[in-house]
Amino acid sequence: MPSDVLSRQALNRATLARQLLLTREKMTVPKAIEHLVGLQAQLARPPYLALWSRLQGFQRDALTKLALKRELARGTMMRGTLHLMTTKDYLRFRGLFQPLLDAAMRSVLKERATALDLPALLATARPFLQEKPRTFEEVREHLLKHHVGGDERAMGFAARMMLPLVQVPEEGLEWGWPGNAGFTLAESWLGEKLSTDDDASPLVLRYLAAFGPATVADMQSWSGIKPLKDAFEKVRGKLVEFRDEKKRVLFDLPKAPRPAEDTPAPVRFLPDFDNLILSHADRTRVVPEEHREKLSTKNLRVLNVFLVDGHVAGSWSAERKKGAVTMTCKPFEPVKKADKDALVQEGEELLRFSDPDAAKVAVTFAT
């Protein structure tokens, strides 16, 4: 039976260590992305900012070149959202998420899904997407041409969720992918077959390495896959167990880092939708409960945030006017002067990374 109790502060420091946020690590881009089990990539820019905050000397070209060489894949994975994965991990784990994606499609479309002839729809979409990368405006037009009178949006969404697709990067772009990137079949682009192994237990070990100690519910929240109790049971002999302050069982890898509660945590800026914010059912280890509702907009966009002492302490945005770029930090509560000074220094360095041609950078604080 688990006996050691881990405080919320202990969980905070352990999670920061796993997320490479206690110190910038000397790690290659593929190794970092693999360790983190992918990076949220609803937009093209966030993975670059996420790695800048986690790795020593990260340069954006390092990520873009790997994507162009097809060593990284940007496709729909956890929670039915776009993630940037190593090609190896995408091929290994994409099949595990297909039941989730099928169910999510039906949940969103409801009765519109039952009206679709899905086999015929996919038979039309698959060769079109295999031929070359296509935007989904093109996919919807193609489907409507072959299924006259069909629900254009529903058909496009069904194809997007039910076919293993990747977004194709392009050379010469600031963040690797255009805003309306083309999709193509993953197996065609990556040159290998997807794994058909439906055993989720290896993914349990990977999740705990990146986000543990954690409950079964935490991993279900991160992945969107339910239930996962059997997958945890399958590897339980390889795990150690703790309890949190609410007496819930936490699983972890025996040799994974669990730093002391008083380990210093530097200020950090995180991009929108960062996995640190979205990967536990109970997010209070990094997000104070009183601030949770401040993290997202009405259309469910998760904001850029900054960390002070390892906890989310506010949101940030950046605006460029002519040759100057200004970051505005919006603290959720008063910030000490020493922390504010650290945020200014870190923020200016982030702006020099994101806008290297800017003549001037500045960090301000909203009241």
Buried (B, 14 or more C-beta within 10 A) or exposed (E): EBEEEBEBBBBBBBBBBBBBBBBBBEBEBBEBBBBBBBBBBEBBBBBBBBBBBBBEEBBBEBBBBBBBEBBBBBBBBBBBBBBBBBBBBBBBBBBBBBEBBBBBBBEBBEEBBEEBEBEEBBEBBBEBBBEEBBBBEBBBEBBBEBBEEBBBEBBBBBBBBBBBBBBBBBEEEEBBBBEEBBBBBBBBBBEEEBBEEEEBBBBBBBBBBBBBBBBBBBBBBBBBBEEBEEBBEBBEEEBBBBBBEEEBBBBBBEEBBBBEBEBEBBBBBBBBBBBBBBBBBBBBBBBBEEBEEBBBEEEEEBBBBBBBEBBBBBBBEBEEEEEBBBBBBBBBEEBEEEBBEBBBEBBBBBBEBBBEEBEEBBBEBEE
